[in-house]
Amino acid sequence: MPTMFSKPGILAPGAPPCVRFDSLHWPRFTSKSHGPAMPDRRYRVLAVATHPVQYMAPLFRRMAAHHGFDLHVAYCSLRGAEAAHDPEFGATIQWDVPLLEGYSWSHIPNHGSGAETFFGLRNPGLSKLIRDGNYDAVLCFVGYVRATFWIVWRAAKSSKAAFLFGTDTNTLSPRDGQMWKRTVKKILWPRLFRLADQVIVPSSGTHDLMVSLGLPADRVTLTPYSVDNDWWMKQSATVDRAAVRASWGASAADAVILFCAKLQPWKRPGDLVRAFAEAQLADALLVVAGEGPLRGELESQAAALGMGKRVRFLGFANQSQLPAVYASADLMVLPSEYEPFAVVVNEAMCCGCPVAASDRVGAARDLVAPVRQEFVFPCGNVAALAALLKDAVADRARLASLCHAAVAQMHTWSPERNIAATFEAIEIAVARVGRRPRASLPDSSGVHIAPGAPGKFRE
């Protein structure tokens, strides 16, 4: 779960000086100018993550360059940075963007089985790292259903470091549909999240869920789930849109509808295939980017519906390929029934591609609805989705105008705001446990190396 935002004192685009976003515990900006402000405190922070993730690495780099942090990242495995089988993609995956550059990091060996079970992730070396590191705060991005979470919690508490964690879900309902878990969560989660000295959440839906469970609003900080907006915008600006669309067999007159996600049941890609057929769109193409166990079924479904020639399956698209995919589509659709946030929405909108999403997608409320409320549809309602597609394609000028609105929305939901909010969350948590942070000192390198930290460091 990415959970970081901007340097305190840098105003969000369009925000006036001294704005306070206290209703959702946004960061409090106090600078009366648009110039950067140096924080008067510096925190020694350990971030614990399961493995390198393409969304988190840019945030860690920005956080390492922030004068308020002395950051070190501990990885429980190097999956993602090294080629490994991804069971949800059903393929061996290695991301083709740098994941281990620009910040201090360690790999802490996993003594667990590696399976998706409680003891599958068990990294006892984290205990010594935390005890010896004299950290002001520990950010835990490992779920409580893994043994490592509890190793980190116990070590943070024993060393009197502030402990911060959260969740990205906006519902108690589980992905596997076993509703007894909802009852258990309703009982246990209020106790669980009170273990945090400050809860960090990536969306307004998750914030509301935490408050509904009885957590005081001032113990929950909204840290927008963000991607490297600048990278996506820069990459999409270089795309030869006509050439990419031609490679798909789309003419300039065609409306291109995109699905971009793992081909898994909870993503409900079949809903979009059926809605595309039901809408009977003239001059339209459906492009499916992603891999997974449903691919064969979807190809058969498209053929059975007479849509075989109007649907393109691209397979897995690595990170460097995605800007061209998003920038060349006219509308992306995400019909998921379980989607805590969906950073593909961030990516697409940064590339100027409007998005329609089901009401079960976390990003629908924070990113999709502000651009066009009508692009949020009831999950599983194929007729409603078909009607949405017909309406969107009927007015191509309006659809094109939403490209600019999508990019404008992403300027308000940025890594800078993420890091600013994370700084504030740490500030609150450290004060709560009674630690005294270090005075802030300029650091010209922009990268802070934790003295004595085990493992590797790469700059």
C-alpha positions as CSV (number, residue, x, y, z in Angstrom):
1,M,0.0,0.0,0.0
2,P,1.8,3.2,-1.1
3,T,1.3,5.7,1.7
4,M,3.3,9.0,1.3
5,F,2.8,12.7,-0.2
6,S,4.8,16.4,-0.6
7,K,7.2,18.6,1.3
8,P,5.4,20.6,4.0
9,G,5.0,24.1,2.8
10,I,4.5,23.3,-0.9
11,L,0.9,24.1,-1.8
12,A,-1.2,21.7,-3.8
13,P,-2.0,23.0,-7.3
14,G,-4.8,25.6,-7.0
15,A,-4.8,25.5,-3.2
16,P,-4.6,28.9,-1.3
17,P,-2.0,29.5,1.4
18,C,-2.7,28.2,4.9
19,V,-5.3,25.7,3.7
20,R,-6.4,23.0,6.3
21,F,-7.9,19.7,5.2
22,D,-8.7,18.6,8.7
23,S,-12.0,16.8,7.8
24,L,-10.0,13.9,6.3
25,H,-6.8,14.7,8.2
26,W,-5.0,16.1,5.2
27,P,-1.6,17.7,5.8
28,R,-1.7,21.2,7.3
29,F,0.1,23.7,5.1
30,T,1.3,26.8,6.9
31,S,3.7,28.5,4.5
32,K,2.4,31.8,3.1
33,S,4.4,31.5,-0.1
34,H,4.6,29.0,-2.8
35,G,8.3,28.2,-2.1
36,P,9.5,25.1,-0.3
37,A,9.6,25.1,3.5
38,M,12.2,23.2,5.5
39,P,10.7,21.0,8.2
40,D,12.1,21.8,11.6
41,R,12.3,18.1,12.5
42,R,14.0,15.1,11.0
43,Y,12.8,11.6,11.6
44,R,14.8,8.4,11.3
45,V,12.3,6.1,9.6
46,L,12.3,2.4,8.7
47,A,9.8,1.3,6.0
48,V,9.1,-2.5,6.0
49,A,7.7,-3.9,2.7
50,T,7.0,-7.4,1.5
51,H,8.9,-6.8,-1.8
52,P,9.9,-4.1,-4.2
53,V,6.8,-2.7,-6.0
54,Q,6.8,-0.5,-9.0
55,Y,4.4,2.0,-7.3
56,M,6.3,2.3,-4.1
57,A,9.9,2.7,-5.4
58,P,9.3,6.3,-6.8
59,L,7.7,7.3,-3.5
60,F,10.7,5.9,-1.5
61,R,13.0,7.9,-3.7
62,R,11.1,11.1,-3.1
63,M,10.9,10.3,0.6
64,A,14.7,9.7,0.8
65,A,15.2,13.1,-0.8
66,H,12.9,14.9,1.7
67,H,14.9,16.8,4.4
68,G,12.4,15.6,7.0
69,F,13.4,11.9,6.7
70,D,16.3,9.7,7.2
71,L,14.9,6.7,5.4
72,H,15.8,3.1,5.2
73,V,13.7,0.4,3.5
74,A,13.7,-3.3,4.6
75,Y,12.4,-5.8,2.0
76,C,11.2,-9.2,3.1
77,S,11.9,-10.6,-0.4
78,L,13.1,-9.3,-3.7
79,R,10.2,-10.6,-5.8
80,G,9.5,-8.1,-8.5
81,A,13.0,-6.8,-8.7
82,E,14.1,-10.3,-9.6
83,A,12.2,-12.6,-12.0
84,A,9.6,-14.7,-10.2
85,H,6.3,-16.4,-10.9
86,D,3.2,-14.3,-10.2
87,P,0.3,-16.6,-9.5
88,E,-2.3,-14.0,-10.3
89,F,-0.8,-13.1,-13.7
90,G,0.0,-16.8,-14.2
91,A,3.4,-15.9,-15.6
92,T,7.0,-15.1,-14.6
93,I,7.2,-11.4,-14.0
94,Q,10.1,-9.0,-13.6
95,W,9.3,-5.2,-13.8
96,D,11.3,-3.3,-16.3
97,V,11.7,-0.1,-14.3
98,P,14.3,0.5,-11.6
99,L,13.0,-0.6,-8.2
100,L,16.1,-0.5,-6.0
101,E,17.7,2.8,-6.9
102,G,17.8,6.1,-5.1
103,Y,17.3,5.1,-1.5
104,S,18.9,3.0,1.2
105,W,17.5,-0.6,1.4
106,S,18.2,-4.0,2.9
107,H,17.0,-7.5,2.1
108,I,16.0,-9.3,5.3
109,P,15.9,-13.1,4.6
110,N,12.6,-14.8,4.9
111,H,12.6,-17.9,7.1
112,G,9.1,-18.8,6.2
113,S,7.8,-21.1,3.5
114,G,7.1,-18.3,0.9
115,A,3.5,-19.4,0.7
116,E,0.5,-17.1,1.0
117,T,0.0,-18.2,4.6
118,F,0.7,-16.7,8.1
119,F,4.1,-18.3,8.4
120,G,4.9,-18.0,4.7
121,L,6.5,-14.6,5.5
122,R,8.6,-14.7,8.6
123,N,11.6,-12.3,8.8
124,P,13.1,-12.5,12.3
125,G,16.1,-10.4,11.3
126,L,13.8,-7.4,11.3
127,S,13.7,-7.5,15.1
128,K,17.4,-6.8,15.5
129,L,17.4,-4.2,12.7
130,I,14.7,-2.3,14.5
131,R,16.2,-2.7,18.0
132,D,19.6,-1.6,16.8
133,G,18.5,1.1,14.4
134,N,17.2,3.7,16.9
135,Y,14.3,4.6,14.6
136,D,11.8,7.3,15.5
137,A,9.1,5.5,13.4
138,V,8.5,2.2,11.7
139,L,6.1,2.2,8.7
140,C,4.8,-1.3,8.2
141,F,3.5,-2.2,4.7
142,V,3.1,-5.9,5.6
143,G,-0.4,-7.3,6.3
144,Y,-1.3,-8.5,9.8
145,V,-2.1,-11.9,8.3
146,R,1.7,-12.5,8.0
147,A,4.0,-13.4,10.9
148,T,6.4,-10.6,9.9
149,F,3.8,-8.0,10.8
150,W,3.8,-9.1,14.4
151,I,7.6,-9.3,14.5
152,V,7.8,-5.7,13.4
153,W,5.1,-4.6,15.8
154,R,6.7,-6.2,18.8
155,A,10.2,-4.8,17.9
156,A,8.9,-1.3,17.3
157,K,7.0,-1.3,20.7
158,S,10.0,-2.7,22.6
159,S,12.3,0.0,21.1
160,K,9.7,2.7,21.7
161,A,9.6,3.6,18.0
162,A,6.3,4.9,16.7
163,F,4.4,2.2,14.8
164,L,2.3,3.1,11.7
165,F,0.3,0.8,9.5
166,G,-3.0,0.7,7.7
167,T,-5.1,-1.0,5.1
168,D,-6.1,-0.2,1.5
169,T,-9.6,-1.8,1.6
170,N,-12.8,0.3,1.8
171,T,-15.0,-2.6,2.8
172,L,-15.2,-5.4,5.4
173,S,-16.3,-7.8,2.7
174,P,-13.5,-10.2,1.7
175,R,-12.5,-10.9,-1.9
176,D,-13.2,-14.6,-1.6
177,G,-16.8,-14.0,-0.6
178,Q,-16.6,-15.8,2.7
179,M,-18.9,-13.5,4.7
180,W,-18.0,-14.9,8.1
181,K,-14.8,-13.0,7.7
182,R,-16.8,-9.7,7.6
183,T,-18.2,-10.5,11.1
184,V,-14.7,-11.4,12.4
185,K,-13.2,-8.2,11.0
186,K,-16.0,-6.1,12.6
187,I,-15.1,-7.4,16.0
188,L,-11.3,-7.6,15.7
189,W,-10.3,-4.6,13.5
190,P,-11.2,-1.9,16.0
191,R,-8.7,-3.6,18.4
192,L,-6.2,-4.3,15.6
193,F,-5.9,-0.8,14.3
194,R,-5.6,0.7,17.8
195,L,-2.2,-1.0,17.8
196,A,-1.0,1.7,15.4
197,D,0.3,5.0,16.9
198,Q,-1.2,6.5,13.7
199,V,-3.3,4.7,11.0
200,I,-2.4,5.5,7.4
201,V,-5.0,5.0,4.7
202,P,-4.8,5.6,0.9
203,S,-8.4,6.7,0.1
204,S,-11.3,8.6,1.5
205,G,-13.3,5.3,1.5
206,T,-10.8,3.6,3.7
207,H,-10.7,6.7,6.0
208,D,-14.5,6.4,6.4
209,L,-14.3,2.7,7.1
210,M,-11.8,3.2,9.9
211,V,-13.9,5.9,11.5
212,S,-17.0,3.7,11.2
213,L,-15.1,1.1,13.2
214,G,-14.8,3.5,16.1
215,L,-11.3,4.9,15.5
216,P,-11.0,8.6,16.3
217,A,-10.7,10.6,13.1
218,D,-7.5,12.3,14.5
219,R,-5.8,8.9,14.6
220,V,-6.3,8.3,10.9
221,T,-4.3,10.1,8.2
222,L,-5.3,10.0,4.6
223,T,-2.2,9.5,2.4
224,P,-3.5,9.4,-1.2
225,Y,-2.6,6.2,-3.1
226,S,-0.4,7.7,-5.8
227,V,1.9,6.8,-8.6
228,D,4.8,8.7,-10.1
229,N,2.6,11.2,-11.8
230,D,5.5,13.1,-13.5
231,W,6.9,9.9,-15.1
232,W,3.5,8.8,-16.5
233,M,2.7,12.2,-17.8
234,K,6.2,12.6,-19.4
235,Q,6.1,9.1,-21.0
236,S,2.6,9.5,-22.4
237,A,3.5,12.8,-24.0
238,T,6.0,11.0,-26.3
239,V,3.5,8.3,-27.5
240,D,2.8,8.1,-31.2
241,R,-0.9,7.5,-30.6
242,A,-1.8,7.0,-34.3
243,A,0.9,4.3,-34.7
244,V,-0.1,2.4,-31.6
245,R,-3.8,2.4,-32.5
246,A,-2.9,1.3,-36.1
247,S,-1.0,-1.7,-34.6
248,W,-4.3,-2.7,-32.9
249,G,-6.2,-2.3,-36.1
250,A,-8.0,0.8,-35.0
251,S,-8.7,3.6,-37.4
252,A,-8.8,7.3,-36.5
253,A,-12.6,7.1,-36.3
254,D,-12.7,4.1,-34.0
255,A,-13.4,4.5,-30.3
256,V,-11.0,2.4,-28.3
257,I,-12.3,1.0,-25.0
258,L,-9.5,-0.4,-22.8
259,F,-9.4,-3.0,-20.0
260,C,-6.1,-3.1,-18.2
261,A,-5.7,-5.5,-15.3
262,K,-5.0,-9.1,-14.3
263,L,-7.5,-11.5,-16.0
264,Q,-8.9,-12.7,-12.7
265,P,-12.6,-13.4,-11.6
266,W,-12.8,-10.5,-9.2
267,K,-11.8,-8.0,-11.9
268,R,-14.9,-9.1,-13.9
269,P,-13.5,-8.6,-17.4
270,G,-16.3,-10.7,-18.8
271,D,-18.8,-8.0,-17.8
272,L,-17.0,-5.6,-20.1
273,V,-16.9,-8.0,-23.0
274,R,-20.7,-8.6,-22.6
275,A,-21.5,-4.9,-22.2
276,F,-19.3,-4.1,-25.3
277,A,-21.3,-6.6,-27.3
278,E,-24.7,-5.4,-25.9
279,A,-23.9,-1.8,-26.7
280,Q,-23.5,-2.6,-30.4
281,L,-21.1,0.2,-30.9
282,A,-20.3,1.2,-34.5
283,D,-16.6,1.9,-35.1
284,A,-15.3,0.7,-31.8
285,L,-12.6,-1.6,-30.6
286,L,-12.1,-3.3,-27.2
287,V,-8.5,-3.7,-26.2
288,V,-7.7,-6.1,-23.3
289,A,-4.2,-5.6,-21.7
290,G,-3.3,-8.2,-19.1
291,E,-2.8,-11.8,-18.4
292,G,-4.4,-14.4,-16.2
293,P,-6.4,-17.6,-16.0
294,L,-9.5,-16.1,-17.7
295,R,-7.9,-15.3,-21.0
296,G,-9.0,-18.4,-22.8
297,E,-12.5,-18.0,-21.5
298,L,-12.7,-14.4,-22.5
299,E,-11.4,-15.1,-26.0
300,S,-14.1,-17.8,-26.4
301,Q,-16.7,-15.4,-25.0
302,A,-15.8,-12.7,-27.5
303,A,-16.0,-15.1,-30.4
304,A,-19.4,-16.5,-29.2
305,L,-20.8,-13.0,-29.0
306,G,-19.6,-12.2,-32.5
307,M,-17.0,-9.8,-31.2
308,G,-13.9,-11.7,-32.1
309,K,-12.8,-9.2,-34.7
310,R,-13.5,-6.2,-32.5
311,V,-11.5,-7.4,-29.4
312,R,-7.7,-7.4,-29.1
313,F,-5.9,-9.3,-26.4
314,L,-2.4,-7.8,-25.8
315,G,-1.3,-10.1,-23.0
316,F,0.9,-8.9,-20.2
317,A,2.2,-5.3,-20.7
318,N,5.2,-4.3,-18.6
319,Q,5.5,-0.9,-16.9
320,S,7.4,0.8,-19.7
321,Q,4.8,-0.3,-22.3
322,L,1.8,0.9,-20.4
323,P,1.9,4.7,-21.1
324,A,1.5,3.9,-24.8
325,V,-1.5,1.6,-24.1
326,Y,-3.3,4.2,-21.9
327,A,-2.5,7.2,-24.1
328,S,-3.9,5.4,-27.2
329,A,-7.2,4.5,-25.7
330,D,-10.3,6.7,-25.5
331,L,-11.8,5.2,-22.3
332,M,-10.6,2.7,-19.8
333,V,-13.1,0.5,-17.9
334,L,-12.6,-1.3,-14.6
335,P,-15.6,-3.5,-13.6
336,S,-14.1,-5.1,-10.5
337,E,-16.2,-6.4,-7.7
338,Y,-13.2,-6.2,-5.2
339,E,-10.7,-3.4,-5.7
340,P,-9.4,-1.6,-2.7
341,F,-8.1,1.2,-4.8
342,A,-6.8,0.4,-8.3
343,V,-3.7,2.4,-9.2
344,V,-4.3,1.5,-12.9
345,V,-6.9,4.4,-12.6
346,N,-4.1,6.8,-11.5
347,E,-1.9,5.6,-14.4
348,A,-4.5,5.9,-17.1
349,M,-5.7,9.3,-15.9
350,C,-2.1,10.6,-15.8
351,C,-1.8,9.6,-19.4
352,G,-5.0,11.5,-20.3
353,C,-7.3,8.5,-20.5
354,P,-10.7,9.0,-18.9
355,V,-11.8,6.0,-16.7
356,A,-15.2,4.4,-15.9
357,A,-15.2,2.1,-12.9
358,S,-17.7,0.1,-10.8
359,D,-18.8,1.4,-7.5
360,R,-16.7,-1.3,-5.8
361,V,-13.5,0.3,-7.0
362,G,-11.8,2.4,-4.4
363,A,-10.5,5.0,-6.9
364,A,-14.0,5.5,-8.2
365,R,-14.9,8.0,-5.4
366,D,-11.6,9.9,-5.3
367,L,-10.5,9.9,-8.9
368,V,-13.3,8.9,-11.3
369,A,-16.4,10.6,-9.9
370,P,-14.7,14.1,-9.7
371,V,-14.1,13.9,-13.5
372,R,-17.5,12.5,-14.5
373,Q,-19.9,11.1,-11.9
374,E,-21.8,9.2,-14.6
375,F,-18.7,7.0,-15.2
376,V,-19.3,5.2,-11.9
377,F,-21.6,2.3,-12.5
378,P,-23.2,-0.5,-10.3
379,C,-20.9,-3.5,-10.1
380,G,-22.2,-6.5,-12.1
381,N,-24.9,-4.4,-13.9
382,V,-23.9,-5.2,-17.5
383,A,-26.9,-3.3,-18.9
384,A,-25.8,-0.1,-17.0
385,L,-22.3,-0.5,-18.3
386,A,-23.5,-1.0,-21.9
387,A,-25.6,2.2,-21.6
388,L,-22.5,4.0,-20.2
389,L,-20.4,2.9,-23.2
390,K,-23.1,4.0,-25.7
391,D,-23.4,7.4,-24.0
392,A,-19.6,7.9,-23.8
393,V,-19.0,7.0,-27.4
394,A,-22.0,9.0,-28.7
395,D,-20.3,12.3,-27.9
396,R,-16.7,11.9,-28.9
397,A,-15.9,15.6,-28.4
398,R,-17.1,15.4,-24.8
399,L,-15.1,12.2,-24.2
400,A,-12.0,13.9,-25.6
401,S,-12.5,16.9,-23.3
402,L,-12.4,14.6,-20.3
403,C,-8.7,13.8,-21.1
404,H,-7.7,17.2,-19.8
405,A,-10.0,16.8,-16.8
406,A,-8.4,13.5,-15.9
407,V,-4.9,15.0,-15.9
408,A,-6.1,18.0,-13.9
409,Q,-7.6,15.6,-11.3
410,M,-4.3,13.8,-11.0
411,H,-2.5,17.0,-10.1
412,T,-4.6,17.1,-6.9
413,W,-3.8,13.4,-6.0
414,S,0.0,13.4,-6.2
415,P,3.1,11.8,-4.7
416,E,4.0,15.2,-3.2
417,R,0.8,15.3,-1.2
418,N,1.3,11.6,-0.2
419,I,4.8,12.4,1.2
420,A,3.5,15.5,3.1
421,A,0.8,13.5,4.7
422,T,3.2,10.7,5.7
423,F,5.4,13.3,7.3
424,E,2.5,14.6,9.3
425,A,1.4,11.1,10.3
426,I,4.9,10.3,11.5
427,E,5.0,13.6,13.4
428,I,1.8,12.8,15.2
429,A,2.8,9.2,16.0
430,V,6.2,10.2,17.3
431,A,4.7,12.8,19.6
432,R,2.2,10.2,20.7
433,V,4.9,7.8,21.9
434,G,6.9,10.7,23.4
435,R,10.1,10.5,21.3
436,R,12.2,13.6,20.6
437,P,13.1,13.8,16.9
438,R,16.4,15.1,15.6
439,A,16.9,18.7,14.4
440,S,16.5,18.9,10.6
441,L,19.9,19.2,8.8
442,P,20.4,19.8,5.1
443,D,21.6,16.8,3.2
444,S,23.0,17.5,-0.2
445,S,23.0,13.8,-1.4
446,G,19.3,13.4,-1.2
447,V,19.9,9.8,0.0
448,H,20.3,8.8,3.6
449,I,22.2,5.6,4.5
450,A,21.3,4.0,7.7
451,P,24.5,3.4,9.6
452,G,25.2,-0.2,10.3
453,A,22.1,-1.4,8.3
454,P,22.4,-4.9,7.0
455,G,22.2,-6.0,3.4
456,K,22.7,-4.0,0.3
457,F,22.6,-0.3,-0.6
458,R,22.4,1.1,-4.1
459,E,22.2,4.7,-5.1
